[in-house]
Amino acid sequence: MWDIISIVAIFAVLYLGRELKIAVATARASGWNNFPHS
């Protein structure tokens, strides 16, 4: 049971990390001044 949870957690971290890199790259490409702060 814990093995499945660990695998899912690892994939979740990798997915979120990839999304974060894309978001940062997009922000840098469009310019930090135009980056919307929520």
N, CA, C and O atoms as a Maestro MAE file, in Angstrom:
{
 s_m_m2io_version
 :::
 2.0.0
}

f_m_ct {
 s_m_title
 :::
 protein
 m_atom[152] {
  # First column is atom index #
  i_m_mmod_type
  r_m_x_coord
  r_m_y_coord
  r_m_z_coord
  i_m_residue_number
  s_m_chain_name
  s_m_pdb_residue_name
  s_m_pdb_atom_name
  i_m_atomic_number
  :::
  1 25 0.832 -1.205 0.000 1 A "MET " " N  " 7
  2 3 0.000 0.000 0.000 1 A "MET " " CA " 6
  3 2 0.865 1.253 0.000 1 A "MET " " C  " 6
  4 15 0.645 2.188 -0.771 1 A "MET " " O  " 8
  5 25 1.860 1.243 0.893 2 A "TRP " " N  " 7
  6 3 2.732 2.414 0.979 2 A "TRP " " CA " 6
  7 2 3.586 2.576 -0.279 2 A "TRP " " C  " 6
  8 15 3.957 3.691 -0.645 2 A "TRP " " O  " 8
  9 25 3.891 1.461 -0.935 3 A "ASP " " N  " 7
  10 3 4.694 1.548 -2.162 3 A "ASP " " CA " 6
  11 2 3.924 2.302 -3.240 3 A "ASP " " C  " 6
  12 15 4.494 3.125 -3.956 3 A "ASP " " O  " 8
  13 25 2.635 2.019 -3.353 4 A "ILE " " N  " 7
  14 3 1.806 2.695 -4.359 4 A "ILE " " CA " 6
  15 2 1.712 4.183 -4.041 4 A "ILE " " C  " 6
  16 15 1.818 5.023 -4.935 4 A "ILE " " O  " 8
  17 25 1.513 4.504 -2.760 5 A "ILE " " N  " 7
  18 3 1.420 5.908 -2.351 5 A "ILE " " CA " 6
  19 2 2.729 6.638 -2.650 5 A "ILE " " C  " 6
  20 15 2.723 7.779 -3.113 5 A "ILE " " O  " 8
  21 25 3.850 5.965 -2.379 6 A "SER " " N  " 7
  22 3 5.159 6.579 -2.629 6 A "SER " " CA " 6
  23 2 5.355 6.856 -4.112 6 A "SER " " C  " 6
  24 15 5.843 7.922 -4.489 6 A "SER " " O  " 8
  25 25 4.972 5.893 -4.957 7 A "ILE " " N  " 7
  26 3 5.119 6.063 -6.404 7 A "ILE " " CA " 6
  27 2 4.258 7.221 -6.898 7 A "ILE " " C  " 6
  28 15 4.710 8.045 -7.693 7 A "ILE " " O  " 8
  29 25 3.023 7.278 -6.423 8 A "VAL " " N  " 7
  30 3 2.119 8.364 -6.821 8 A "VAL " " CA " 6
  31 2 2.672 9.706 -6.362 8 A "VAL " " C  " 6
  32 15 2.613 10.688 -7.101 8 A "VAL " " O  " 8
  33 25 3.208 9.752 -5.151 9 A "ALA " " N  " 7
  34 3 3.769 10.988 -4.615 9 A "ALA " " CA " 6
  35 2 4.958 11.454 -5.454 9 A "ALA " " C  " 6
  36 15 5.091 12.644 -5.740 9 A "ALA " " O  " 8
  37 25 5.818 10.523 -5.845 10 A "ILE " " N  " 7
  38 3 6.990 10.864 -6.658 10 A "ILE " " CA " 6
  39 2 6.560 11.427 -8.009 10 A "ILE " " C  " 6
  40 15 7.103 12.432 -8.469 10 A "ILE " " O  " 8
  41 25 5.578 10.775 -8.647 11 A "PHE " " N  " 7
  42 3 5.096 11.265 -9.935 11 A "PHE " " CA " 6
  43 2 4.457 12.641 -9.786 11 A "PHE " " C  " 6
  44 15 4.599 13.491 -10.665 11 A "PHE " " O  " 8
  45 25 3.757 12.861 -8.682 12 A "ALA " " N  " 7
  46 3 3.112 14.152 -8.433 12 A "ALA " " CA " 6
  47 2 4.161 15.253 -8.305 12 A "ALA " " C  " 6
  48 15 3.998 16.343 -8.854 12 A "ALA " " O  " 8
  49 25 5.241 14.960 -7.576 13 A "VAL " " N  " 7
  50 3 6.317 15.947 -7.397 13 A "VAL " " CA " 6
  51 2 6.990 16.256 -8.731 13 A "VAL " " C  " 6
  52 15 7.266 17.415 -9.040 13 A "VAL " " O  " 8
  53 25 7.251 15.218 -9.517 14 A "LEU " " N  " 7
  54 3 7.891 15.416 -10.819 14 A "LEU " " CA " 6
  55 2 6.995 16.237 -11.740 14 A "LEU " " C  " 6
  56 15 7.476 17.107 -12.465 14 A "LEU " " O  " 8
  57 25 5.689 15.960 -11.711 15 A "TYR " " N  " 7
  58 3 4.740 16.684 -12.563 15 A "TYR " " CA " 6
  59 2 4.667 18.148 -12.151 15 A "TYR " " C  " 6
  60 15 4.708 19.038 -13.000 15 A "TYR " " O  " 8
  61 25 4.558 18.399 -10.850 16 A "LEU " " N  " 7
  62 3 4.486 19.776 -10.364 16 A "LEU " " CA " 6
  63 2 5.784 20.518 -10.660 16 A "LEU " " C  " 6
  64 15 5.763 21.704 -10.991 16 A "LEU " " O  " 8
  65 25 6.911 19.825 -10.542 17 A "GLY " " N  " 7
  66 3 8.203 20.444 -10.821 17 A "GLY " " CA " 6
  67 2 8.309 20.849 -12.281 17 A "GLY " " C  " 6
  68 15 8.844 21.910 -12.601 17 A "GLY " " O  " 8
  69 25 7.795 19.994 -13.172 18 A "ARG " " N  " 7
  70 3 7.825 20.297 -14.608 18 A "ARG " " CA " 6
  71 2 6.917 21.487 -14.909 18 A "ARG " " C  " 6
  72 15 7.284 22.365 -15.690 18 A "ARG " " O  " 8
  73 25 5.748 21.520 -14.301 19 A "GLU " " N  " 7
  74 3 4.816 22.629 -14.506 19 A "GLU " " CA " 6
  75 2 5.434 23.932 -14.011 19 A "GLU " " C  " 6
  76 15 5.273 24.980 -14.637 19 A "GLU " " O  " 8
  77 25 6.143 23.861 -12.882 20 A "LEU " " N  " 7
  78 3 6.758 25.055 -12.312 20 A "LEU " " CA " 6
  79 2 7.849 25.580 -13.233 20 A "LEU " " C  " 6
  80 15 7.976 26.791 -13.415 20 A "LEU " " O  " 8
  81 25 8.641 24.678 -13.819 21 A "LYS " " N  " 7
  82 3 9.700 25.093 -14.742 21 A "LYS " " CA " 6
  83 2 9.109 25.785 -15.962 21 A "LYS " " C  " 6
  84 15 9.649 26.784 -16.438 21 A "LYS " " O  " 8
  85 25 7.987 25.247 -16.471 22 A "ILE " " N  " 7
  86 3 7.327 25.847 -17.630 22 A "ILE " " CA " 6
  87 2 6.811 27.241 -17.268 22 A "ILE " " C  " 6
  88 15 6.934 28.178 -18.057 22 A "ILE " " O  " 8
  89 25 6.235 27.373 -16.077 23 A "ALA " " N  " 7
  90 3 5.696 28.661 -15.633 23 A "ALA " " CA " 6
  91 2 6.815 29.694 -15.505 23 A "ALA " " C  " 6
  92 15 6.664 30.844 -15.919 23 A "ALA " " O  " 8
  93 25 7.939 29.268 -14.926 24 A "VAL " " N  " 7
  94 3 9.081 30.176 -14.753 24 A "VAL " " CA " 6
  95 2 9.652 30.574 -16.108 24 A "VAL " " C  " 6
  96 15 9.984 31.740 -16.324 24 A "VAL " " O  " 8
  97 25 9.768 29.610 -17.023 25 A "ALA " " N  " 7
  98 3 10.299 29.892 -18.354 25 A "ALA " " CA " 6
  99 2 9.386 30.862 -19.094 25 A "ALA " " C  " 6
  100 15 9.861 31.760 -19.788 25 A "ALA " " O  " 8
  101 25 8.076 30.682 -18.946 26 A "THR " " N  " 7
  102 3 7.115 31.580 -19.591 26 A "THR " " CA " 6
  103 2 7.233 32.980 -19.012 26 A "THR " " C  " 6
  104 15 7.177 33.966 -19.746 26 A "THR " " O  " 8
  105 25 7.395 33.069 -17.709 27 A "ALA " " N  " 7
  106 3 7.522 34.369 -17.049 27 A "ALA " " CA " 6
  107 2 8.779 35.090 -17.530 27 A "ALA " " C  " 6
  108 15 8.751 36.294 -17.786 27 A "ALA " " O  " 8
  109 25 9.878 34.352 -17.649 28 A "ARG " " N  " 7
  110 3 11.126 34.956 -18.106 28 A "ARG " " CA " 6
  111 2 11.018 35.404 -19.559 28 A "ARG " " C  " 6
  112 15 11.560 36.443 -19.936 28 A "ARG " " O  " 8
  113 25 10.314 34.615 -20.375 29 A "ALA " " N  " 7
  114 3 10.184 34.933 -21.796 29 A "ALA " " CA " 6
  115 2 9.346 36.193 -21.993 29 A "ALA " " C  " 6
  116 15 9.643 37.010 -22.865 29 A "ALA " " O  " 8
  117 25 8.297 36.349 -21.181 30 A "SER " " N  " 7
  118 3 7.402 37.493 -21.330 30 A "SER " " CA " 6
  119 2 7.931 38.706 -20.572 30 A "SER " " C  " 6
  120 15 7.437 39.819 -20.755 30 A "SER " " O  " 8
  121 25 8.922 38.496 -19.733 31 A "GLY " " N  " 7
  122 3 9.481 39.602 -18.966 31 A "GLY " " CA " 6
  123 2 8.928 39.602 -17.552 31 A "GLY " " C  " 6
  124 15 7.721 39.477 -17.345 31 A "GLY " " O  " 8
  125 25 9.829 39.744 -16.573 32 A "TRP " " N  " 7
  126 3 9.413 39.673 -15.170 32 A "TRP " " CA " 6
  127 2 8.467 40.813 -14.810 32 A "TRP " " C  " 6
  128 15 7.607 40.641 -13.946 32 A "TRP " " O  " 8
  129 25 8.606 41.985 -15.458 33 A "ASN " " N  " 7
  130 3 7.757 43.129 -15.122 33 A "ASN " " CA " 6
  131 2 6.306 42.883 -15.492 33 A "ASN " " C  " 6
  132 15 5.398 43.412 -14.850 33 A "ASN " " O  " 8
  133 25 6.084 42.073 -16.537 34 A "ASN " " N  " 7
  134 3 4.724 41.790 -16.982 34 A "ASN " " CA " 6
  135 2 4.157 40.544 -16.323 34 A "ASN " " C  " 6
  136 15 3.040 40.128 -16.631 34 A "ASN " " O  " 8
  137 25 4.924 39.946 -15.414 35 A "PHE " " N  " 7
  138 3 4.463 38.719 -14.764 35 A "PHE " " CA " 6
  139 2 3.359 39.043 -13.758 35 A "PHE " " C  " 6
  140 15 3.574 39.823 -12.830 35 A "PHE " " O  " 8
  141 25 2.169 38.443 -13.942 36 A "PRO " " N  " 7
  142 3 1.036 38.737 -13.050 36 A "PRO " " CA " 6
  143 2 1.245 38.187 -11.650 36 A "PRO " " C  " 6
  144 15 1.503 36.996 -11.479 36 A "PRO " " O  " 8
  145 25 1.135 39.048 -10.652 37 A "HIS " " N  " 7
  146 3 1.278 38.610 -9.266 37 A "HIS " " CA " 6
  147 2 -0.097 38.399 -8.666 37 A "HIS " " C  " 6
  148 15 -0.901 39.329 -8.606 37 A "HIS " " O  " 8
  149 25 -0.375 37.174 -8.220 38 A "SER " " N  " 7
  150 3 -1.709 36.855 -7.706 38 A "SER " " CA " 6
  151 2 -1.775 36.990 -6.193 38 A "SER " " C  " 6
  152 15 -2.827 36.758 -5.598 38 A "SER " " O  " 8
  :::
 }
 m_bond[151] {
  # First column is bond index #
  i_m_from
  i_m_to
  i_m_order
  :::
  1 1 2 1
  2 2 3 1
  3 3 4 2
  4 3 5 1
  5 5 6 1
  6 6 7 1
  7 7 8 2
  8 7 9 1
  9 9 10 1
  10 10 11 1
  11 11 12 2
  12 11 13 1
  13 13 14 1
  14 14 15 1
  15 15 16 2
  16 15 17 1
  17 17 18 1
  18 18 19 1
  19 19 20 2
  20 19 21 1
  21 21 22 1
  22 22 23 1
  23 23 24 2
  24 23 25 1
  25 25 26 1
  26 26 27 1
  27 27 28 2
  28 27 29 1
  29 29 30 1
  30 30 31 1
  31 31 32 2
  32 31 33 1
  33 33 34 1
  34 34 35 1
  35 35 36 2
  36 35 37 1
  37 37 38 1
  38 38 39 1
  39 39 40 2
  40 39 41 1
  41 41 42 1
  42 42 43 1
  43 43 44 2
  44 43 45 1
  45 45 46 1
  46 46 47 1
  47 47 48 2
  48 47 49 1
  49 49 50 1
  50 50 51 1
  51 51 52 2
  52 51 53 1
  53 53 54 1
  54 54 55 1
  55 55 56 2
  56 55 57 1
  57 57 58 1
  58 58 59 1
  59 59 60 2
  60 59 61 1
  61 61 62 1
  62 62 63 1
  63 63 64 2
  64 63 65 1
  65 65 66 1
  66 66 67 1
  67 67 68 2
  68 67 69 1
  69 69 70 1
  70 70 71 1
  71 71 72 2
  72 71 73 1
  73 73 74 1
  74 74 75 1
  75 75 76 2
  76 75 77 1
  77 77 78 1
  78 78 79 1
  79 79 80 2
  80 79 81 1
  81 81 82 1
  82 82 83 1
  83 83 84 2
  84 83 85 1
  85 85 86 1
  86 86 87 1
  87 87 88 2
  88 87 89 1
  89 89 90 1
  90 90 91 1
  91 91 92 2
  92 91 93 1
  93 93 94 1
  94 94 95 1
  95 95 96 2
  96 95 97 1
  97 97 98 1
  98 98 99 1
  99 99 100 2
  100 99 101 1
  101 101 102 1
  102 102 103 1
  103 103 104 2
  104 103 105 1
  105 105 106 1
  106 106 107 1
  107 107 108 2
  108 107 109 1
  109 109 110 1
  110 110 111 1
  111 111 112 2
  112 111 113 1
  113 113 114 1
  114 114 115 1
  115 115 116 2
  116 115 117 1
  117 117 118 1
  118 118 119 1
  119 119 120 2
  120 119 121 1
  121 121 122 1
  122 122 123 1
  123 123 124 2
  124 123 125 1
  125 125 126 1
  126 126 127 1
  127 127 128 2
  128 127 129 1
  129 129 130 1
  130 130 131 1
  131 131 132 2
  132 131 133 1
  133 133 134 1
  134 134 135 1
  135 135 136 2
  136 135 137 1
  137 137 138 1
  138 138 139 1
  139 139 140 2
  140 139 141 1
  141 141 142 1
  142 142 143 1
  143 143 144 2
  144 143 145 1
  145 145 146 1
  146 146 147 1
  147 147 148 2
  148 147 149 1
  149 149 150 1
  150 150 151 1
  151 151 152 2
  :::
 }
}
